[in-house]
Amino acid sequence: MASNRGPVSYTLDETGRLTARRGGGGLVSGLSAIGPGTDAVWVCSALNDSDREAVRRTGGTLDPADTGGQHVRMLDVDAQMHAAAYNGIANSVLWFVHHMLYQTPMEPVFDTEFRRQWAAYEGYNRAFAEALAEEAAEGAAVLVQDYHLTLTPRMLRELRPDLRIGHFSHTPWAPPEYFRLLPDDIAAQVLGGILGADRAAFLTQRWADAFTDCCHAVLGPGIPSGTRIGVHGLGADVEFLRERAHRPDVAERMRTLRAQIGTAPDGRPRKTIVRVDRTELSKNIVRGLLAYEELLRSRPEWRERVVHVAFAYPSRQDLAVYREYTAEVQRVAAEINSRFGTPGWTPVELHVKDDFARSLAAYRLADVALVNPIRDGMNLVAKEVPVVSDEGCALVLSREAGAYEELGEDAVTVNPYDIVGTARALHEALSMGPGERAERTKRLAAQATALPPARWFLDQLAALEG
Ligand SMILES: O=P(O)(O)OC[C@H]1O[C@@H](O)[C@H](O)[C@@H](O)[C@@H]1O
């Protein structure tokens, strides 16, 4: 397996001690299901100086005590090359294209700086292809992950024609008219790189179709190399989540959260709208807050009776646009609190420090979960909440999330750009009776766990072999 982010990343303290921490996001959740006891090797990249130090100390093969027993080879790619490939191309161009995030008349600009970064991206993809060519046994299956590594499949194919190669995209795929913002030669390289694989797979049929449409538009009719296309909709890991959500640290955080949420003037517990995201532009956190503000403005009966618990965990803080977005989220939350708050009621509880136990606590007690991304490959939060909810939780879900294909029927769905429409959806979700809420949650949980991570992975392997 190959991905930019591995299962762990390190921090180095003043005493020189390295501590491994588990990474976040759907990709890591999916691949982590392939636990110890297999001969799988996970090739990933050092993401920061502490990771580079870990690579220096271990020679690149991480200590299994740090990785939960998985065999992990971490590559020490040149720091500048990694920065240009990861921040420059992967996060600022390919992520923006697939999530359709360019929104000003001056963006994007593909200039000589972009071409320089593209050369780094090629070098970065080649480093992976070379490492995989070294690691893989004769005839092995190799699963290459995501937009960071679109060129690797073709490069690896040239180095090792004996391998069976799969590529998996964890993001949406842009429709041709948006994908073709990319310069023609770059668009062709991205598609041609993935088509170097025997099989290219996606989280939903919608993204798979968009990829095929892009191939036709950019490369001409037909999938030229005979690459097969597949769909595997990653689901929630029900056993892990239910066990983890009932540990004492989660119960303790539920007590703290309940105290923060408090009771309404009539003495009943306040209703809770929960969201949990990386502070990510595509997650649409600011519009979510504005919709909540609109709810409080247009439906004064909810004032003092509801709290919006918003967890927005730091992400990609090397990029100015992410830092600015984080500040904007904080500014809008503070504004709502100063406009509507009273001495006994804080309308928005915004927390930015990553705490998985607290996220699970919020999932368990939420009355409403708000998942309103502009676009999202899948969105696992939408699938995790129904699985761990104690008494049923109404899901407000963007129709642009991949999870909508599976969960749309039992969610209250929204156009993520429509603030008034989202406020109405929040009102509808808050007003849903307990019986209906519990019934819908049960059906959502069944859908959400249809393809748990281990099967998601094994299905891909089986399909690649077939
Ligand atoms: O930049 P980061 O933090 O490694 O996040 C990347 C991952 O973020 C996840 O949320 C996406 O599902 C993946 O597509 C992506 O690979």
Ligand as a Chemical Component Dictionary entry (heavy atoms), coordinates in Angstrom:
data_LIG
# 
_chem_comp.id                   LIG 
_chem_comp.type                 NON-POLYMER 
_chem_comp.pdbx_formal_charge   0 
_chem_comp.three_letter_code    LIG 
# 
loop_
_chem_comp_atom.comp_id 
_chem_comp_atom.atom_id 
_chem_comp_atom.alt_atom_id 
_chem_comp_atom.type_symbol 
_chem_comp_atom.charge 
_chem_comp_atom.model_Cartn_x 
_chem_comp_atom.model_Cartn_y 
_chem_comp_atom.model_Cartn_z 
_chem_comp_atom.pdbx_ordinal 
LIG O1 O1 O 0 -3.533  16.353 4.097 1  
LIG P1 P1 P 0 -3.919  15.257 5.029 2  
LIG O2 O2 O 0 -4.179  15.723 6.407 3  
LIG O3 O3 O 0 -3.005  14.086 4.964 4  
LIG O4 O4 O 0 -5.312  14.738 4.550 5  
LIG C1 C1 C 0 -5.389  13.959 3.428 6  
LIG C2 C2 C 0 -6.570  13.032 3.449 7  
LIG O5 O5 O 0 -7.675  13.683 4.020 8  
LIG C3 C3 C 0 -8.827  12.896 4.112 9  
LIG O6 O6 O 0 -9.827  13.596 4.759 10 
LIG C4 C4 C 0 -9.283  12.558 2.736 11 
LIG O7 O7 O 0 -10.353 11.651 2.803 12 
LIG C5 C5 C 0 -8.182  11.927 1.931 13 
LIG O8 O8 O 0 -8.581  12.001 0.597 14 
LIG C6 C6 C 0 -6.867  12.638 2.047 15 
LIG O9 O9 O 0 -5.816  11.823 1.569 16 
# 
loop_
_chem_comp_bond.comp_id 
_chem_comp_bond.atom_id_1 
_chem_comp_bond.atom_id_2 
_chem_comp_bond.value_order 
_chem_comp_bond.pdbx_ordinal 
LIG O1 P1 DOUB 1  
LIG P1 O2 SING 2  
LIG P1 O3 SING 3  
LIG P1 O4 SING 4  
LIG O4 C1 SING 5  
LIG C1 C2 SING 6  
LIG C2 O5 SING 7  
LIG C2 C6 SING 8  
LIG O5 C3 SING 9  
LIG C3 O6 SING 10 
LIG C3 C4 SING 11 
LIG C4 O7 SING 12 
LIG C4 C5 SING 13 
LIG C5 O8 SING 14 
LIG C5 C6 SING 15 
LIG C6 O9 SING 16 
# 
